[in-house]
Amino acid sequence: MALSDVSNILWRERQLLELLVFKLEEEQLVLAAGRSRWLAYATREVENVLGEIKRIELERAVLVADAGRDLGLSGSPTLRELAGLTTSPWDGIFAEHRRALLTLAQEIDSITKSNRDLLQRGHQAAREAIAAMGEIDIDAYDAHGTLPDRSLALRIVDEAI
C-alpha cells in the first residue's frame, strides 16, 4: 500500500535528519575546540548526509504524490493534509512524522546558526591575528578596486615561518 511506503520513507528521512544533527554537532565541537585541521572532514560529512537527504526527499515526493492520487487528490498533499485525509492509524502516524520532522528542522536550524556564529568569530580572530602582525591591509581590494601589493605580507609570513 502507498501509505506504508510513505511512512517508511518518512522514517528513513527522520533517521537521516537525526544523523545530520549529529554531524552538525560534531562540526560544532571541532569549531569550538579550535581544531580547524578537522573542519574540512566534518564539513564533508555534513555535505554527504545532505546529499543523501536530497535523494530521499525526491523519493518521498514521488511516494506522497502517488498516495495523494490514491486518495483522490490532484496534487501532492502535505503531511498535515495526509493526516487529515486518512483514517486511523495513518492519521496519527502522519501527524507524528510531521511533529518529529518539524522538531528536527528547528534543531538543525539552531545548530546551523550556532556553527555559523563560531565560524564568523574564528574568521574575525584570524583577521585580527593577521592585522596584529604589522601594518598589513587585510582587505582584498583598495578604494580604487585594485589589488594592493601583497609582497610585504608574504615576506612577514615567510619570515615568521
BELKA-V31009 format. One record per backbone hydrogen bond with DSSP energy under -1.0 kcal/mol. NH is the residue of the N-H (numbers start at 1). CO is the residue of the C=O. Records with the same first field share a line. If there is no record, write none. Layout:
NH: CO  CO
This chain:
5: 1
6: 2
7: 3
8: 4
9: 5
10: 6
11: 7
12: 8
13: 9
14: 10
15: 11
16: 12
17: 13
18: 14
19: 15
20: 16
21: 17
22: 18
23: 19
24: 20
25: 21
26: 22
27: 23
28: 24
29: 25
30: 26
31: 27
32: 28
33: 29
34: 31
35: 30
36: 34
38: 35
42: 38
43: 39
44: 40
45: 41
46: 42
47: 43
48: 44
49: 45
50: 46
51: 47
52: 48
53: 49
54: 50
55: 51
56: 52
57: 53
58: 54
59: 55
60: 56
61: 57
62: 58
63: 59
64: 60
65: 61
66: 62
67: 63
68: 64
69: 65
70: 66
71: 67
72: 69
73: 68
82: 78
83: 79
84: 80
85: 81
86: 82
90: 87
91: 87
93: 89
94: 90
95: 91
96: 92
97: 93
98: 94
99: 95
100: 96
101: 97
102: 98
103: 99
104: 100
105: 101
106: 102
107: 103
108: 104
109: 105
110: 106
111: 107
112: 108
113: 109
114: 110
115: 111
116: 112
117: 113
118: 114
119: 115
120: 116
121: 117
122: 118
123: 119
124: 120
125: 121
126: 122
127: 123
128: 124
129: 125
130: 126
131: 127
132: 128
133: 130
134: 131
136: 134
142: 146
145: 142
154: 150
155: 151
156: 152
157: 153
158: 154
159: 155
160: 156
161: 157
